[in-house]
């Protein structure tokens, strides 16, 4: 099993969610995160005062999938998350040693689905 962690722009999430559902992925977590990378900060204006915004709001999607699904799902995320501009996000793939469903105590891939 692998954990896919994707950090994307909030505006592309509806398309990604729909594409994941069509692919049969209905279990994943979404968190609102903030960060900075090559996109760097920008200047904002609030009540006539300028201020520096260092961090950009993003969404982090996390899902655990079978190894055989990783390439298709990362390609899907790239397809719908890419705008071609700096700040589109990143995808990380991690190995998962074990998964346990707390309620039933099932282990392995069956605990994820």
N, CA, C and O atoms as a GROMACS GRO file, in nm:
protein
  452
    1UNK      N    1   0.084  -0.118   0.000
    1UNK     CA    2   0.000   0.000   0.000
    1UNK      C    3   0.089   0.124   0.000
    1UNK      O    4   0.203   0.121   0.046
    2UNK      N    5   0.033   0.232  -0.053
    2UNK     CA    6   0.103   0.361  -0.056
    2UNK      C    7   0.008   0.471  -0.007
    2UNK      O    8  -0.114   0.462  -0.024
    3UNK      N    9   0.066   0.573   0.052
    3UNK     CA   10  -0.009   0.692   0.090
    3UNK      C   11   0.024   0.800  -0.012
    3UNK      O   12   0.141   0.832  -0.034
    4UNK      N   13  -0.079   0.855  -0.074
    4UNK     CA   14  -0.062   0.968  -0.165
    4UNK      C   15  -0.102   1.093  -0.089
    4UNK      O   16  -0.212   1.101  -0.033
    5UNK      N   17  -0.014   1.190  -0.089
    5UNK     CA   18  -0.040   1.318  -0.025
    5UNK      C   19  -0.024   1.424  -0.133
    5UNK      O   20   0.085   1.440  -0.189
    6UNK      N   21  -0.131   1.496  -0.162
    6UNK     CA   22  -0.126   1.598  -0.267
    6UNK      C   23  -0.164   1.732  -0.207
    6UNK      O   24  -0.264   1.745  -0.137
    7UNK      N   25  -0.081   1.832  -0.235
    7UNK     CA   26  -0.109   1.968  -0.190
    7UNK      C   27  -0.145   2.048  -0.316
    7UNK      O   28  -0.063   2.062  -0.407
    8UNK      N   29  -0.269   2.099  -0.319
    8UNK     CA   30  -0.322   2.161  -0.441
    8UNK      C   31  -0.392   2.293  -0.409
    8UNK      O   32  -0.420   2.325  -0.294
    9UNK      N   33  -0.417   2.368  -0.515
    9UNK     CA   34  -0.494   2.492  -0.502
    9UNK      C   35  -0.638   2.457  -0.465
    9UNK      O   36  -0.693   2.360  -0.517
   10UNK      N   37  -0.701   2.535  -0.376
   10UNK     CA   38  -0.841   2.507  -0.340
   10UNK      C   39  -0.936   2.510  -0.460
   10UNK      O   40  -1.033   2.435  -0.462
   11UNK      N   41  -0.909   2.593  -0.557
   11UNK     CA   42  -0.998   2.608  -0.672
   11UNK      C   43  -1.007   2.486  -0.762
   11UNK      O   44  -1.104   2.471  -0.837
   12UNK      N   45  -0.909   2.397  -0.756
   12UNK     CA   46  -0.910   2.278  -0.842
   12UNK      C   47  -0.968   2.156  -0.770
   12UNK      O   48  -0.987   2.052  -0.832
   13UNK      N   49  -0.997   2.169  -0.641
   13UNK     CA   50  -1.043   2.054  -0.564
   13UNK      C   51  -1.174   1.993  -0.618
   13UNK      O   52  -1.183   1.870  -0.624
   14UNK      N   53  -1.275   2.071  -0.657
   14UNK     CA   54  -1.398   2.007  -0.706
   14UNK      C   55  -1.375   1.914  -0.826
   14UNK      O   56  -1.435   1.807  -0.833
   15UNK      N   57  -1.289   1.953  -0.917
   15UNK     CA   58  -1.260   1.868  -1.033
   15UNK      C   59  -1.184   1.742  -0.991
   15UNK      O   60  -1.212   1.633  -1.041
   16UNK      N   61  -1.090   1.756  -0.899
   16UNK     CA   62  -1.015   1.641  -0.850
   16UNK      C   63  -1.108   1.545  -0.777
   16UNK      O   64  -1.102   1.424  -0.797
   17UNK      N   65  -1.194   1.599  -0.692
   17UNK     CA   66  -1.287   1.515  -0.617
   17UNK      C   67  -1.378   1.435  -0.711
   17UNK      O   68  -1.398   1.315  -0.691
   18UNK      N   69  -1.430   1.502  -0.812
   18UNK     CA   70  -1.518   1.434  -0.907
   18UNK      C   71  -1.441   1.324  -0.982
   18UNK      O   72  -1.493   1.214  -1.001
   19UNK      N   73  -1.320   1.354  -1.024
   19UNK     CA   74  -1.240   1.256  -1.097
   19UNK      C   75  -1.204   1.137  -1.008
   19UNK      O   76  -1.206   1.023  -1.054
   20UNK      N   77  -1.172   1.162  -0.880
   20UNK     CA   78  -1.144   1.052  -0.788
   20UNK      C   79  -1.267   0.964  -0.770
   20UNK      O   80  -1.255   0.841  -0.768
   21UNK      N   81  -1.384   1.025  -0.757
   21UNK     CA   82  -1.508   0.949  -0.741
   21UNK      C   83  -1.534   0.862  -0.864
   21UNK      O   84  -1.574   0.746  -0.851
   22UNK      N   85  -1.511   0.918  -0.982
   22UNK     CA   86  -1.532   0.841  -1.105
   22UNK      C   87  -1.432   0.726  -1.116
   22UNK      O   88  -1.460   0.625  -1.181
   23UNK      N   89  -1.318   0.742  -1.052
   23UNK     CA   90  -1.216   0.636  -1.051
   23UNK      C   91  -1.244   0.532  -0.941
   23UNK      O   92  -1.175   0.430  -0.933
   24UNK      N   93  -1.344   0.559  -0.859
   24UNK     CA   94  -1.380   0.465  -0.753
   24UNK      C   95  -1.316   0.494  -0.619
   24UNK      O   96  -1.324   0.412  -0.527
   25UNK      N   97  -1.254   0.610  -0.605
   25UNK     CA   98  -1.192   0.649  -0.478
   25UNK      C   99  -1.292   0.738  -0.403
   25UNK      O  100  -1.319   0.851  -0.442
   26UNK      N  101  -1.346   0.683  -0.294
   26UNK     CA  102  -1.442   0.761  -0.216
   26UNK      C  103  -1.394   0.784  -0.073
   26UNK      O  104  -1.465   0.846   0.006
   27UNK      N  105  -1.277   0.736  -0.040
   27UNK     CA  106  -1.223   0.755   0.094
   27UNK      C  107  -1.090   0.829   0.090
   27UNK      O  108  -0.989   0.775   0.044
   28UNK      N  109  -1.092   0.952   0.139
   28UNK     CA  110  -0.969   1.029   0.151
   28UNK      C  111  -0.992   1.140   0.250
   28UNK      O  112  -1.106   1.170   0.285
   29UNK      N  113  -0.886   1.201   0.297
   29UNK     CA  114  -0.895   1.312   0.391
   29UNK      C  115  -0.852   1.440   0.321
   29UNK      O  116  -0.768   1.440   0.232
   30UNK      N  117  -0.913   1.550   0.363
   30UNK     CA  118  -0.879   1.682   0.310
   30UNK      C  119  -0.855   1.776   0.428
   30UNK      O  120  -0.936   1.783   0.520
   31UNK      N  121  -0.744   1.847   0.424
   31UNK     CA  122  -0.711   1.946   0.527
   31UNK      C  123  -0.676   2.078   0.460
   31UNK      O  124  -0.618   2.080   0.351
   32UNK      N  125  -0.711   2.186   0.525
   32UNK     CA  126  -0.667   2.317   0.477
   32UNK      C  127  -0.530   2.343   0.539
   32UNK      O  128  -0.513   2.334   0.660
   33UNK      N  129  -0.433   2.376   0.454
   33UNK     CA  130  -0.297   2.402   0.499
   33UNK      C  131  -0.250   2.535   0.441
   33UNK      O  132  -0.312   2.590   0.350
   34UNK      N  133  -0.142   2.586   0.494
   34UNK     CA  134  -0.081   2.707   0.441
   34UNK      C  135   0.067   2.685   0.428
   34UNK      O  136   0.128   2.618   0.512
   35UNK      N  137   0.126   2.740   0.325
   35UNK     CA  138   0.268   2.720   0.305
   35UNK      C  139   0.325   2.820   0.206
   35UNK      O  140   0.254   2.905   0.151
   36UNK      N  141   0.454   2.807   0.185
   36UNK     CA  142   0.524   2.894   0.092
   36UNK      C  143   0.630   2.812   0.021
   36UNK      O  144   0.694   2.725   0.080
   37UNK      N  145   0.648   2.841  -0.105
   37UNK     CA  146   0.750   2.774  -0.185
   37UNK      C  147   0.799   2.870  -0.290
   37UNK      O  148   0.826   2.987  -0.260
   38UNK      N  149   0.810   2.822  -0.413
   38UNK     CA  150   0.856   2.908  -0.521
   38UNK      C  151   0.759   3.022  -0.550
   38UNK      O  152   0.797   3.124  -0.607
   39UNK      N  153   0.634   3.004  -0.509
   39UNK     CA  154   0.532   3.106  -0.533
   39UNK      C  155   0.560   3.233  -0.453
   39UNK      O  156   0.522   3.342  -0.494
   40UNK      N  157   0.627   3.218  -0.341
   40UNK     CA  158   0.666   3.327  -0.252
   40UNK      C  159   0.546   3.406  -0.203
   40UNK      O  160   0.432   3.379  -0.241
   41UNK      N  161   0.573   3.504  -0.117
   41UNK     CA  162   0.467   3.585  -0.060
   41UNK      C  163   0.419   3.693  -0.155
   41UNK      O  164   0.475   3.714  -0.263
   42UNK      N  165   0.314   3.761  -0.113
   42UNK     CA  166   0.261   3.871  -0.193
   42UNK      C  167   0.210   3.979  -0.098
   42UNK      O  168   0.189   3.953   0.020
   43UNK      N  169   0.192   4.097  -0.149
   43UNK     CA  170   0.144   4.208  -0.068
   43UNK      C  171  -0.008   4.215  -0.075
   43UNK      O  172  -0.067   4.205  -0.183
   44UNK      N  173  -0.070   4.231   0.042
   44UNK     CA  174  -0.215   4.244   0.048
   44UNK      C  175  -0.255   4.381   0.099
   44UNK      O  176  -0.170   4.459   0.144
   45UNK      N  177  -0.382   4.411   0.091
   45UNK     CA  178  -0.434   4.540   0.136
   45UNK      C  179  -0.554   4.513   0.226
   45UNK      O  180  -0.649   4.448   0.182
   46UNK      N  181  -0.551   4.562   0.350
   46UNK     CA  182  -0.662   4.544   0.444
   46UNK      C  183  -0.692   4.678   0.508
   46UNK      O  184  -0.608   4.734   0.578
   47UNK      N  185  -0.812   4.730   0.482
   47UNK     CA  186  -0.855   4.860   0.537
   47UNK      C  187  -0.753   4.970   0.509
   47UNK      O  188  -0.722   5.051   0.595
   48UNK      N  189  -0.704   4.970   0.389
   48UNK     CA  190  -0.611   5.074   0.347
   48UNK      C  191  -0.467   5.053   0.389
   48UNK      O  192  -0.381   5.134   0.355
   49UNK      N  193  -0.439   4.947   0.461
   49UNK     CA  194  -0.303   4.921   0.507
   49UNK      C  195  -0.244   4.803   0.430
   49UNK      O  196  -0.308   4.700   0.412
   50UNK      N  197  -0.120   4.821   0.385
   50UNK     CA  198  -0.051   4.713   0.317
   50UNK      C  199   0.009   4.617   0.419
   50UNK      O  200   0.054   4.658   0.526
   51UNK      N  201   0.009   4.490   0.383
   51UNK     CA  202   0.074   4.390   0.467
   51UNK      C  203   0.126   4.279   0.379
   51UNK      O  204   0.078   4.258   0.267
   52UNK      N  205   0.226   4.206   0.429
   52UNK     CA  206   0.287   4.096   0.355
   52UNK      C  207   0.218   3.965   0.392
   52UNK      O  208   0.206   3.931   0.509
   53UNK      N  209   0.173   3.893   0.292
   53UNK     CA  210   0.116   3.761   0.312
   53UNK      C  211   0.223   3.661   0.273
   53UNK      O  212   0.255   3.644   0.156
   54UNK      N  213   0.279   3.594   0.373
   54UNK     CA  214   0.387   3.501   0.345
   54UNK      C  215   0.338   3.366   0.297
   54UNK      O  216   0.403   3.302   0.215
   55UNK      N  217   0.223   3.322   0.348
   55UNK     CA  218   0.176   3.187   0.321
   55UNK      C  219   0.053   3.187   0.232
   55UNK      O  220  -0.029   3.278   0.237
   56UNK      N  221   0.042   3.084   0.150
   56UNK     CA  222  -0.072   3.067   0.061
   56UNK      C  223  -0.156   2.950   0.110
   56UNK      O  224  -0.104   2.846   0.151
   57UNK      N  225  -0.287   2.967   0.106
   57UNK     CA  226  -0.378   2.861   0.147
   57UNK      C  227  -0.384   2.754   0.038
   57UNK      O  228  -0.401   2.785  -0.080
   58UNK      N  229  -0.371   2.630   0.080
   58UNK     CA  230  -0.379   2.515  -0.010
   58UNK      C  231  -0.466   2.409   0.057
   58UNK      O  232  -0.500   2.421   0.174
   59UNK      N  233  -0.499   2.306  -0.018
   59UNK     CA  234  -0.566   2.190   0.038
   59UNK      C  235  -0.471   2.071   0.028
   59UNK      O  236  -0.402   2.053  -0.072
   60UNK      N  237  -0.470   1.990   0.135
   60UNK     CA  238  -0.389   1.869   0.135
   60UNK      C  239  -0.484   1.749   0.131
   60UNK      O  240  -0.566   1.730   0.221
   61UNK      N  241  -0.472   1.669   0.025
   61UNK     CA  242  -0.550   1.547   0.010
   61UNK      C  243  -0.461   1.431   0.051
   61UNK      O  244  -0.345   1.425   0.011
   62UNK      N  245  -0.515   1.339   0.130
   62UNK     CA  246  -0.440   1.222   0.173
   62UNK      C  247  -0.525   1.098   0.151
   62UNK      O  248  -0.642   1.095   0.187
   63UNK      N  249  -0.465   0.996   0.091
   63UNK     CA  250  -0.536   0.870   0.070
   63UNK      C  251  -0.436   0.755   0.070
   63UNK      O  252  -0.321   0.771   0.029
   64UNK      N  253  -0.482   0.640   0.115
   64UNK     CA  254  -0.401   0.519   0.112
   64UNK      C  255  -0.463   0.427   0.008
   64UNK      O  256  -0.583   0.399   0.012
   65UNK      N  257  -0.380   0.381  -0.086
   65UNK     CA  258  -0.430   0.302  -0.198
   65UNK      C  259  -0.338   0.183  -0.223
   65UNK      O  260  -0.227   0.177  -0.172
   66UNK      N  261  -0.387   0.089  -0.303
   66UNK     CA  262  -0.302  -0.024  -0.346
   66UNK      C  263  -0.190   0.030  -0.434
   66UNK      O  264  -0.207   0.131  -0.503
   67UNK      N  265  -0.077  -0.036  -0.431
   67UNK     CA  266   0.039   0.004  -0.512
   67UNK      C  267   0.001   0.020  -0.659
   67UNK      O  268   0.051   0.110  -0.727
   68UNK      N  269  -0.087  -0.067  -0.707
   68UNK     CA  270  -0.123  -0.066  -0.849
   68UNK      C  271  -0.202   0.058  -0.891
   68UNK      O  272  -0.213   0.086  -1.010
   69UNK      N  273  -0.256   0.133  -0.795
   69UNK     CA  274  -0.336   0.251  -0.825
   69UNK      C  275  -0.257   0.381  -0.826
   69UNK      O  276  -0.307   0.484  -0.872
   70UNK      N  277  -0.135   0.378  -0.777
   70UNK     CA  278  -0.058   0.502  -0.757
   70UNK      C  279  -0.038   0.580  -0.885
   70UNK      O  280  -0.066   0.700  -0.888
   71UNK      N  281   0.008   0.518  -0.989
   71UNK     CA  282   0.037   0.590  -1.114
   71UNK      C  283  -0.089   0.654  -1.171
   71UNK      O  284  -0.086   0.770  -1.212
   72UNK      N  285  -0.198   0.580  -1.175
   72UNK     CA  286  -0.323   0.634  -1.230
   72UNK      C  287  -0.374   0.751  -1.148
   72UNK      O  288  -0.420   0.851  -1.203
   73UNK      N  289  -0.366   0.740  -1.016
   73UNK     CA  290  -0.419   0.847  -0.930
   73UNK      C  291  -0.330   0.970  -0.931
   73UNK      O  292  -0.381   1.083  -0.931
   74UNK      N  293  -0.199   0.952  -0.933
   74UNK     CA  294  -0.112   1.070  -0.939
   74UNK      C  295  -0.127   1.139  -1.075
   74UNK      O  296  -0.126   1.262  -1.082
   75UNK      N  297  -0.142   1.063  -1.182
   75UNK     CA  298  -0.167   1.123  -1.314
   75UNK      C  299  -0.298   1.200  -1.314
   75UNK      O  300  -0.307   1.309  -1.372
   76UNK      N  301  -0.400   1.144  -1.250
   76UNK     CA  302  -0.531   1.211  -1.242
   76UNK      C  303  -0.519   1.343  -1.167
   76UNK      O  304  -0.572   1.445  -1.211
   77UNK      N  305  -0.450   1.341  -1.054
   77UNK     CA  306  -0.435   1.464  -0.975
   77UNK      C  307  -0.358   1.569  -1.055
   77UNK      O  308  -0.397   1.685  -1.058
   78UNK      N  309  -0.249   1.528  -1.119
   78UNK     CA  310  -0.172   1.623  -1.201
   78UNK      C  311  -0.259   1.681  -1.311
   78UNK      O  312  -0.253   1.802  -1.337
   79UNK      N  313  -0.339   1.599  -1.375
   79UNK     CA  314  -0.425   1.645  -1.486
   79UNK      C  315  -0.519   1.756  -1.440
   79UNK      O  316  -0.534   1.857  -1.510
   80UNK      N  317  -0.581   1.739  -1.325
   80UNK     CA  318  -0.682   1.836  -1.282
   80UNK      C  319  -0.626   1.948  -1.194
   80UNK      O  320  -0.692   2.050  -1.177
   81UNK      N  321  -0.506   1.931  -1.139
   81UNK     CA  322  -0.448   2.034  -1.052
   81UNK      C  323  -0.358   2.131  -1.127
   81UNK      O  324  -0.328   2.239  -1.076
   82UNK      N  325  -0.315   2.094  -1.246
   82UNK     CA  326  -0.217   2.174  -1.318
   82UNK      C  327  -0.282   2.294  -1.388
   82UNK      O  328  -0.373   2.280  -1.469
   83UNK      N  329  -0.231   2.413  -1.354
   83UNK     CA  330  -0.271   2.534  -1.425
   83UNK      C  331  -0.155   2.586  -1.509
   83UNK      O  332  -0.172   2.676  -1.591
   84UNK      N  333  -0.036   2.528  -1.488
   84UNK     CA  334   0.083   2.572  -1.558
   84UNK      C  335   0.151   2.691  -1.493
   84UNK      O  336   0.247   2.746  -1.547
   85UNK      N  337   0.102   2.731  -1.375
   85UNK     CA  338   0.159   2.846  -1.305
   85UNK      C  339   0.229   2.800  -1.178
   85UNK      O  340   0.199   2.694  -1.124
   86UNK      N  341   0.323   2.882  -1.131
   86UNK     CA  342   0.392   2.855  -1.006
   86UNK      C  343   0.286   2.846  -0.896
   86UNK      O  344   0.196   2.929  -0.889
   87UNK      N  345   0.298   2.746  -0.809
   87UNK     CA  346   0.205   2.732  -0.698
   87UNK      C  347   0.099   2.626  -0.720
   87UNK      O  348   0.005   2.616  -0.641
   88UNK      N  349   0.112   2.545  -0.826
   88UNK     CA  350   0.014   2.439  -0.851
   88UNK      C  351   0.016   2.332  -0.743
   88UNK      O  352  -0.086   2.265  -0.722
   89UNK      N  353   0.127   2.312  -0.675
   89UNK     CA  354   0.131   2.217  -0.565
   89UNK      C  355   0.232   2.106  -0.586
   89UNK      O  356   0.316   2.112  -0.675
   90UNK      N  357   0.220   2.005  -0.501
   90UNK     CA  358   0.313   1.891  -0.501
   90UNK      C  359   0.235   1.765  -0.469
   90UNK      O  360   0.128   1.770  -0.409
   91UNK      N  361   0.291   1.651  -0.511
   91UNK     CA  362   0.239   1.520  -0.473
   91UNK      C  363   0.354   1.441  -0.413
   91UNK      O  364   0.464   1.438  -0.468
   92UNK      N  365   0.326   1.377  -0.300
   92UNK     CA  366   0.424   1.292  -0.233
   92UNK      C  367   0.364   1.152  -0.220
   92UNK      O  368   0.244   1.138  -0.194
   93UNK      N  369   0.446   1.050  -0.240
   93UNK     CA  370   0.400   0.912  -0.227
   93UNK      C  371   0.488   0.844  -0.123
   93UNK      O  372   0.611   0.846  -0.133
   94UNK      N  373   0.423   0.783  -0.022
   94UNK     CA  374   0.494   0.718   0.087
   94UNK      C  375   0.453   0.571   0.097
   94UNK      O  376   0.339   0.537   0.066
   95UNK      N  377   0.545   0.485   0.139
   95UNK     CA  378   0.505   0.346   0.166
   95UNK      C  379   0.425   0.340   0.296
   95UNK      O  380   0.451   0.414   0.391
   96UNK      N  381   0.327   0.251   0.300
   96UNK     CA  382   0.246   0.229   0.420
   96UNK      C  383   0.271   0.085   0.465
   96UNK      O  384   0.243  -0.010   0.391
   97UNK      N  385   0.322   0.070   0.585
   97UNK     CA  386   0.353  -0.064   0.636
   97UNK      C  387   0.228  -0.140   0.679
   97UNK      O  388   0.217  -0.260   0.657
   98UNK      N  389   0.134  -0.070   0.740
   98UNK     CA  390   0.016  -0.136   0.793
   98UNK      C  391  -0.100  -0.038   0.803
   98UNK      O  392  -0.080   0.081   0.824
   99UNK      N  393  -0.220  -0.091   0.789
   99UNK     CA  394  -0.342  -0.014   0.810
   99UNK      C  395  -0.434  -0.100   0.897
   99UNK      O  396  -0.447  -0.220   0.874
  100UNK      N  397  -0.497  -0.038   0.996
  100UNK     CA  398  -0.585  -0.111   1.086
  100UNK      C  399  -0.716  -0.033   1.101
  100UNK      O  400  -0.715   0.085   1.136
  101UNK      N  401  -0.827  -0.099   1.073
  101UNK     CA  402  -0.959  -0.038   1.097
  101UNK      C  403  -0.990  -0.061   1.244
  101UNK      O  404  -1.002  -0.175   1.288
  102UNK      N  405  -1.004   0.046   1.318
  102UNK     CA  406  -1.020   0.037   1.463
  102UNK      C  407  -1.148  -0.039   1.501
  102UNK      O  408  -1.144  -0.125   1.589
  103UNK      N  409  -1.258  -0.009   1.437
  103UNK     CA  410  -1.387  -0.070   1.473
  103UNK      C  411  -1.385  -0.221   1.462
  103UNK      O  412  -1.428  -0.290   1.555
  104UNK      N  413  -1.334  -0.275   1.350
  104UNK     CA  414  -1.339  -0.418   1.325
  104UNK      C  415  -1.206  -0.490   1.348
  104UNK      O  416  -1.199  -0.612   1.346
  105UNK      N  417  -1.103  -0.413   1.370
  105UNK     CA  418  -0.967  -0.465   1.389
  105UNK      C  419  -0.911  -0.531   1.263
  105UNK      O  420  -0.811  -0.602   1.270
  106UNK      N  421  -0.973  -0.508   1.146
  106UNK     CA  422  -0.921  -0.561   1.020
  106UNK      C  423  -0.788  -0.495   0.989
  106UNK      O  424  -0.766  -0.378   1.022
  107UNK      N  425  -0.700  -0.570   0.926
  107UNK     CA  426  -0.568  -0.518   0.894
  107UNK      C  427  -0.540  -0.529   0.746
  107UNK      O  428  -0.601  -0.610   0.676
  108UNK      N  429  -0.448  -0.447   0.698
  108UNK     CA  430  -0.406  -0.451   0.558
  108UNK      C  431  -0.498  -0.372   0.467
  108UNK      O  432  -0.569  -0.281   0.511
  109UNK      N  433  -0.497  -0.408   0.340
  109UNK     CA  434  -0.572  -0.335   0.238
  109UNK      C  435  -0.722  -0.335   0.266
  109UNK      O  436  -0.791  -0.237   0.234
  110UNK      N  437  -0.774  -0.441   0.325
  110UNK     CA  438  -0.917  -0.448   0.355
  110UNK      C  439  -0.958  -0.340   0.456
  110UNK      O  440  -1.073  -0.296   0.456
  111UNK      N  441  -0.867  -0.298   0.540
  111UNK     CA  442  -0.895  -0.193   0.638
  111UNK      C  443  -0.908  -0.056   0.574
  111UNK      O  444  -0.967   0.035   0.632
  112UNK      N  445  -0.852  -0.040   0.455
  112UNK     CA  446  -0.854   0.089   0.386
  112UNK      C  447  -0.981   0.106   0.304
  112UNK      O  448  -1.029   0.218   0.288
  113UNK      N  449  -1.034  -0.001   0.252
  113UNK     CA  450  -1.149   0.006   0.160
  113UNK      C  451  -1.279  -0.018   0.230
  113UNK      O  452  -1.385  -0.015   0.167
   0.00000   0.00000   0.00000
